[in-house]
């Protein structure tokens, strides 16, 4: 999997499910990414307690969303 830059045009918040809509910065194709936080909350708490890096990270300063 390679890194992709997208320009987010719209964020739709359905509570625990968030949808990002935008376009790929290189080829301008439409991109939709959906996040569902519900089933993973307890899992991520245990994951972080074990010292593992979080695979999803958002940097507010640079407006960068990173998937590891």
ABEGO torsion letter per residue (X at the ends): XBBBBBBBABBBBAEABBBBBBBBAAAGBBBBBBBBAAAAAAAAAAAAAAGBBBABBBBAAAGBBBBX
